[in-house]
Amino acid sequence: MQVRLLRLPQGIQSIRFRLSLTYALTVFAAGSVLIGGLYFWQVKQLDDLTLSAQNFSVKDRRTGDEYELQVLTQSELQRATLQAFENDAYRVAITNLRQASLFGLAILFVVAFGVGWLLAGWALRPVNRMASVAREISGSDLSRRIGLVGPEDELKFLADTFDAMLDRVQGAFENQRRFVQDASHELRNPLAAARSHLELVLADSGATAAEFRSSAEIAHRSTERMGNLVEDLLSQARSGVPQLESSLLDLSEVVTEVVEEFGGAARQNKISLSADVADEPIVVVGDRMALLRATSNLVSNAVRLSESNTSVVVRTLQVGEQAYISVIDQGPGLSSEDQQRVFERFWRGEHDGSGTGLGLSIVKQIAERHAGSVSVESALGIGSTFVLKLPTSQT
């Protein structure tokens, strides 16, 4: 036999109803005690008056135990009659009091419940606001806040705690969104480099085995970079901060590897891409994969935005304790206003129709994490020079 529980209406289950009922019952109980005490006190007063009226009787016991003969004077008779009238009036008053008290208690309960309902609604208004804000929050918009004003009570403390929690959730959400954006952007460069080399060698019916092998080696390096990049991004997602693996490395080798990777894309766009590296090694302490990504972003932008039959030169230079990687192109160039914003996240120039606006901001982040900087010099219609500046190794 299945037992079905009685489901109460939604309004009766609410906290507001329960608070109102509790308030009404409390007032009703207090009123019942007060009115009941007054009622019984009045009844006792009536009993005392009845006993005092009996004192007016004069008993004559001359005839023995058969009957009593009461002899009253005219004055005593009048007083007894008046006393009996007062007692009857008291009894009627007590009866009316009892009925009026019951009716009054019923009205008191209803009024107390109504007042409790209003007070509970006023007290629970911040909770309703919190619920309303929570319903308006969506997965793509976490900007809503309660912003409760008023006294520093428990409800305001709860609202402030809820707002602080939303701040943390929004920060985590922004980090995750940035992680996805950076991952998609950073994986695009080595993928595009590998694909361009493979497309070129496959489209050339006369390609030699050495050319196939060279393209395969470049594609292998690109896929290896993608694998390392995925590991870096996963590590960043777990810790919230990009992890650097510092080691001694030669910037000339970094530049040479990047130029080889983008050689296929440059040939497809009919652009001359070359590396002008220093004769002596330029040794810095840094994360090889991160510096490869930074240089790749600079070269990728230069190759993608330059017009056909132009050149892109990637140069390394050391001056004192500073190392430089310069990417020089003959692209559309940047205005002085755009040069101030070019490293902002999601900024895109008018000629950068297919870009995401992330590459140069990532270059800036990598440079700053290596205690360096990135800058640009450009002129409209002439081209741009992006310079990545890093401190050299002191060993």
ABEGO torsion letter per residue (X at the ends): XBBBBBBBBAAAABAAAAAAAAAAAAAAAAAAAAAAAAAAAAAAAAAAAAAAAAAABBBBAAAEAABBBBBBBAAAAAAAAAAAAAAAAAAAAAAAAAAAAAAAAAAAAAAAAAAAAAAAAAAAAAAAAAAAAAAABBAABAABBAGBBEBBBAAAAAAAAAAAAAAAAAAAAAAAAAAAAAAAAAAAAAAAAAAAAAAAAAABAABBAAAAAAAAAAAAAAAAAAAAAAAAAAAAAAAGBBBBBBBBBBAAAAAAAAAAAAAAAAAAAGBBBBBBBBABBBBBBBBAAAAAAAAAAAAAAAAAABBBGBBBBBBBBBBEABBBBBBBBABAEBBAAAAAAAABBGBBBAABAABAGAAAAAAAAAAAAAGBBBBBBBBBGAEBBBBBBBBBBAX
